[in-house]
Amino acid sequence: MDCEESLPLLSEYHAGALDESTREGVREHLGCCPPCDGVYRDVETIIVSASSLREEESISFPDETAVWQRIQFS
């Protein structure tokens, strides 16, 4: 797997939503590609930060699926 294949899968990789073969391909790629691993760490930080913000009752959040679609196609 290369950068072009693995980058669009990072969110699903983090969520554990990939089949075993694809997950293994992404994992191997992240292990040998520091730039993609850095992007994955950034995605992980964003997800963890967003999760902690959800716990605050005073903040309303947009539809998560719509947000990810907008990010993906930006």
N, CA, C and O atoms as a DFTB+ gen file, in Angstrom:
296 C
 N C O
     1  1       0.853      -1.175       0.000
     2  2       0.000       0.000       0.000
     3  2       0.892       1.230       0.000
     4  3       1.942       1.248       0.642
     5  1       0.463       2.264      -0.730
     6  2       1.246       3.489      -0.797
     7  2       0.478       4.641      -0.141
     8  3      -0.615       4.449       0.392
     9  1       1.065       5.833      -0.190
    10  2       0.467       7.010       0.446
    11  2      -0.919       7.314      -0.124
    12  3      -1.863       7.576       0.622
    13  1      -1.028       7.278      -1.431
    14  2      -2.289       7.608      -2.087
    15  2      -3.420       6.672      -1.663
    16  3      -4.573       7.092      -1.559
    17  1      -3.094       5.425      -1.422
    18  2      -4.102       4.457      -0.993
    19  2      -4.411       4.562       0.499
    20  3      -5.565       4.422       0.906
    21  1      -3.394       4.807       1.305
    22  2      -3.587       4.755       2.753
    23  2      -4.161       6.034       3.361
    24  3      -4.933       5.957       4.317
    25  1      -3.809       7.196       2.840
    26  2      -4.275       8.447       3.457
    27  2      -5.796       8.554       3.561
    28  3      -6.287       8.974       4.609
    29  1      -6.563       8.199       2.538
    30  2      -8.024       8.312       2.669
    31  2      -8.636       7.327       3.682
    32  3      -9.802       7.456       4.056
    33  1      -7.841       6.354       4.116
    34  2      -8.356       5.321       5.016
    35  2      -8.015       5.559       6.481
    36  3      -8.382       4.751       7.334
    37  1      -7.325       6.643       6.789
    38  2      -6.828       6.835       8.155
    39  2      -7.931       6.941       9.200
    40  3      -7.789       6.406      10.299
    41  1      -9.009       7.611       8.883
    42  2     -10.105       7.732       9.849
    43  2     -10.733       6.373      10.126
    44  3     -10.988       6.021      11.277
    45  1     -10.983       5.609       9.059
    46  2     -11.553       4.277       9.238
    47  2     -10.566       3.348       9.943
    48  3     -10.971       2.486      10.723
    49  1      -9.285       3.522       9.672
    50  2      -8.244       2.746      10.348
    51  2      -8.306       3.021      11.847
    52  3      -8.290       2.096      12.658
    53  1      -8.376       4.286      12.201
    54  2      -8.445       4.663      13.615
    55  2      -9.690       4.084      14.280
    56  3      -9.636       3.658      15.434
    57  1     -10.801       4.068      13.565
    58  2     -12.063       3.580      14.114
    59  2     -12.151       2.054      14.130
    60  3     -13.082       1.492      14.707
    61  1     -11.188       1.383      13.501
    62  2     -11.233      -0.073      13.437
    63  2     -12.283      -0.583      12.467
    64  3     -12.807      -1.685      12.631
    65  1     -12.592       0.227      11.448
    66  2     -13.671      -0.093      10.516
    67  2     -13.196      -0.722       9.207
    68  3     -13.985      -0.872       8.274
    69  1     -11.926      -1.088       9.128
    70  2     -11.400      -1.683       7.904
    71  2     -11.360      -3.203       8.036
    72  3     -11.242      -3.743       9.136
    73  1     -11.461      -3.888       6.884
    74  2     -11.279      -5.338       6.924
    75  2      -9.822      -5.626       7.279
    76  3      -8.962      -4.754       7.154
    77  1      -9.556      -6.833       7.714
    78  2      -8.237      -7.198       8.237
    79  2      -7.116      -6.969       7.226
    80  3      -6.051      -6.471       7.590
    81  1      -7.341      -7.320       5.981
    82  2      -6.316      -7.166       4.951
    83  2      -5.969      -5.697       4.721
    84  3      -4.795      -5.335       4.641
    85  1      -6.994      -4.859       4.616
    86  2      -6.771      -3.426       4.405
    87  2      -6.123      -2.799       5.625
    88  3      -5.210      -1.982       5.502
    89  1      -6.597      -3.184       6.807
    90  2      -6.028      -2.661       8.045
    91  2      -4.534      -2.993       8.128
    92  3      -3.726      -2.145       8.507
    93  1      -4.178      -4.212       7.776
    94  2      -2.779      -4.620       7.804
    95  2      -1.950      -3.810       6.804
    96  3      -0.822      -3.418       7.101
    97  1      -2.511      -3.563       5.623
    98  2      -1.808      -2.764       4.629
    99  2      -1.541      -1.350       5.113
   100  3      -0.444      -0.824       4.926
   101  1      -2.538      -0.731       5.734
   102  2      -2.361       0.621       6.271
   103  2      -1.337       0.599       7.398
   104  3      -0.458       1.459       7.459
   105  1      -1.449      -0.388       8.293
   106  2      -0.522      -0.484       9.422
   107  2       0.919      -0.614       8.933
   108  3       1.812       0.061       9.446
   109  1       1.146      -1.473       7.948
   110  2       2.494      -1.648       7.402
   111  2       2.995      -0.356       6.758
   112  3       4.157       0.018       6.922
   113  1       2.119       0.314       6.034
   114  2       2.528       1.562       5.386
   115  2       2.898       2.619       6.428
   116  3       3.912       3.304       6.288
   117  1       2.082       2.750       7.463
   118  2       2.384       3.739       8.507
   119  2       3.715       3.435       9.187
   120  3       4.424       4.343       9.621
   121  1       4.044       2.153       9.275
   122  2       5.294       1.754       9.909
   123  2       6.537       2.126       9.115
   124  3       7.629       2.219       9.677
   125  1       6.380       2.340       7.812
   126  2       7.565       2.649       6.995
   127  2       7.493       4.026       6.328
   128  3       8.386       4.384       5.560
   129  1       6.441       4.803       6.613
   130  2       6.291       6.110       5.973
   131  2       6.061       7.188       7.040
   132  3       4.921       7.419       7.445
   133  1       7.124       7.844       7.493
   134  2       6.973       8.872       8.523
   135  2       5.974       9.990       8.179
   136  3       5.235      10.416       9.066
   137  1       5.920      10.484       6.928
   138  2       4.928      11.532       6.646
   139  2       3.484      11.058       6.859
   140  3       2.680      11.786       7.441
   141  1       3.151       9.864       6.401
   142  2       1.788       9.349       6.595
   143  2       1.524       9.050       8.064
   144  3       0.418       9.269       8.557
   145  1       2.543       8.547       8.767
   146  2       2.382       8.305      10.195
   147  2       2.111       9.622      10.919
   148  3       1.312       9.659      11.854
   149  1       2.765      10.698      10.498
   150  2       2.514      12.015      11.085
   151  2       1.093      12.477      10.839
   152  3       0.455      13.034      11.732
   153  1       0.591      12.251       9.634
   154  2      -0.801      12.606       9.331
   155  2      -1.740      11.780      10.203
   156  3      -2.723      12.300      10.730
   157  1      -1.437      10.488      10.354
   158  2      -2.270       9.631      11.209
   159  2      -2.284      10.144      12.647
   160  3      -3.336      10.168      13.286
   161  1      -1.137      10.549      13.153
   162  2      -1.070      11.099      14.529
   163  2      -1.916      12.379      14.627
   164  3      -2.570      12.616      15.642
   165  1      -1.898      13.187      13.585
   166  2      -2.733      14.394      13.567
   167  2      -4.218      14.029      13.576
   168  3      -5.002      14.622      14.316
   169  1      -4.599      13.052      12.753
   170  2      -6.000      12.587      12.723
   171  2      -6.402      12.082      14.104
   172  3      -7.485      12.392      14.600
   173  1      -5.521      11.306      14.714
   174  2      -5.787      10.771      16.050
   175  2      -5.988      11.898      17.068
   176  3      -6.896      11.835      17.897
   177  1      -5.145      12.920      17.003
   178  2      -5.263      14.067      17.911
   179  2      -6.584      14.795      17.701
   180  3      -7.243      15.180      18.667
   181  1      -6.969      14.982      16.450
   182  2      -8.235      15.652      16.141
   183  2      -9.411      14.853      16.699
   184  3     -10.320      15.426      17.299
   185  1      -9.399      13.556      16.508
   186  2     -10.498      12.709      16.972
   187  2     -10.581      12.724      18.490
   188  3     -11.671      12.852      19.049
   189  1      -9.450      12.595      19.160
   190  2      -9.442      12.610      20.627
   191  2      -9.905      13.967      21.153
   192  3     -10.678      14.032      22.108
   193  1      -9.433      15.051      20.530
   194  2      -9.843      16.394      20.955
   195  2     -11.336      16.609      20.740
   196  3     -12.018      17.153      21.608
   197  1     -11.840      16.187      19.593
   198  2     -13.271      16.341      19.310
   199  2     -14.103      15.526      20.291
   200  3     -15.164      15.973      20.728
   201  1     -13.630      14.335      20.638
   202  2     -14.359      13.501      21.597
   203  2     -14.437      14.168      22.964
   204  3     -15.476      14.122      23.623
   205  1     -13.343      14.787      23.388
   206  2     -13.362      15.449      24.691
   207  2     -14.273      16.673      24.672
   208  3     -14.893      16.996      25.685
   209  1     -14.361      17.357      23.530
   210  2     -15.244      18.518      23.430
   211  2     -16.719      18.114      23.475
   212  3     -17.560      18.870      23.962
   213  1     -17.024      16.934      22.974
   214  2     -18.411      16.463      22.994
   215  2     -18.959      16.349      24.402
   216  3     -20.168      16.443      24.617
   217  1     -18.075      16.147      25.352
   218  2     -18.503      15.986      26.734
   219  2     -19.016      17.301      27.331
   220  3     -19.709      17.292      28.349
   221  1     -18.677      18.423      26.702
   222  2     -19.149      19.717      27.174
   223  2     -20.574      19.919      26.674
   224  3     -20.817      19.928      25.467
   225  1     -21.508      20.080      27.593
   226  2     -22.920      20.167      27.247
   227  2     -23.300      21.448      26.517
   228  3     -24.310      21.473      25.814
   229  1     -22.530      22.490      26.662
   230  2     -22.909      23.776      26.080
   231  2     -22.546      23.913      24.600
   232  3     -22.878      24.922      23.977
   233  1     -21.878      22.925      24.040
   234  2     -21.452      23.013      22.650
   235  2     -22.350      22.129      21.786
   236  3     -22.539      20.951      22.088
   237  1     -22.902      22.695      20.713
   238  2     -23.674      21.880      19.783
   239  2     -22.768      21.523      18.603
   240  3     -21.916      22.313      18.196
   241  1     -22.964      20.345      18.073
   242  2     -22.077      19.837      17.039
   243  2     -22.837      19.580      15.752
   244  3     -24.003      19.186      15.788
   245  1     -22.186      19.802      14.606
   246  2     -22.796      19.500      13.313
   247  2     -22.808      17.993      13.075
   248  3     -22.209      17.226      13.829
   249  1     -23.485      17.595      12.039
   250  2     -23.518      16.196      11.642
   251  2     -22.097      15.733      11.318
   252  3     -21.464      16.266      10.407
   253  1     -21.597      14.751      12.054
   254  2     -20.213      14.305      11.909
   255  2     -19.919      13.753      10.513
   256  3     -18.849      14.006       9.959
   257  1     -20.848      13.011       9.951
   258  2     -20.652      12.450       8.618
   259  2     -20.480      13.557       7.587
   260  3     -19.607      13.476       6.722
   261  1     -21.307      14.584       7.677
   262  2     -21.221      15.701       6.738
   263  2     -19.884      16.431       6.882
   264  3     -19.286      16.843       5.889
   265  1     -19.424      16.586       8.116
   266  2     -18.144      17.262       8.346
   267  2     -17.001      16.475       7.710
   268  3     -16.151      17.052       7.032
   269  1     -16.976      15.156       7.927
   270  2     -15.900      14.345       7.351
   271  2     -15.952      14.354       5.838
   272  3     -14.906      14.348       5.188
   273  1     -17.140      14.368       5.264
   274  2     -17.250      14.446       3.813
   275  2     -16.687      15.747       3.285
   276  3     -16.005      15.765       2.260
   277  1     -16.972      16.842       3.984
   278  2     -16.439      18.139       3.567
   279  2     -14.926      18.181       3.692
   280  3     -14.254      18.763       2.840
   281  1     -14.371      17.568       4.752
   282  2     -12.921      17.532       4.938
   283  2     -12.286      16.693       3.838
   284  3     -11.272      17.085       3.261
   285  1     -12.879      15.540       3.548
   286  2     -12.320      14.620       2.571
   287  2     -12.245      15.243       1.183
   288  3     -11.282      14.999       0.457
   289  1     -13.231      16.036       0.801
   290  2     -13.275      16.590      -0.540
   291  2     -12.727      18.012      -0.629
   292  3     -12.878      18.668      -1.660
   293  1     -12.098      18.491       0.433
   294  2     -11.512      19.836       0.406
   295  2     -10.194      19.845      -0.310
   296  3      -9.561      20.895      -0.426
